[in-house]
Amino acid sequence: MSGLPVYRWRFAPDGYATRRQLRALGLRPGGQDVAAQLERPRRRRGPLVAYLYRVDLAKPVRPMTPARWAALAKANAARRFCPACRRDAEYVIPTSLGTCVPCAYPDLYDSDGSTP
């Protein structure tokens, strides 16, 4: 990424935006290369870096199709099923546990998943 213009935090010129800023405008980078770099200095560590893209070259966000909505719903449903007891936990299972809370802490719950 050498040779890119580097701007200090909050001093980037108009016409540049981060990915999040583009998304808020309903845009996406659209395959363009990083146009500039934004650096925020920090004490005792290296600076925070954000990459900037040109707004005039950005493309509109692709709309969600029914197939994409279905795939997203299927992926979110998979995050709710416990691999140990094969039940719907009715919440997204924490990756730190890997299973639903009753399976992770069986001594605190009855066999039906309720507290004693």
Secondary structure as UniProt FT lines:
FT   TURN            2..3
FT   STRAND          6..8
FT   TURN            9..10
FT   TURN            14..15
FT   STRAND          16..17
FT   HELIX           19..24
FT   TURN            25..26
FT   STRAND          27..28
FT   TURN            30..31
FT   STRAND          36..40
FT   STRAND          48..54
FT   TURN            56..57
FT   STRAND          59..60
FT   HELIX           66..78
FT   TURN            79..80
FT   TURN            83..85
FT   TURN            95..97
FT   HELIX           101..104
FT   HELIX           106..108
FT   TURN            111..112
//
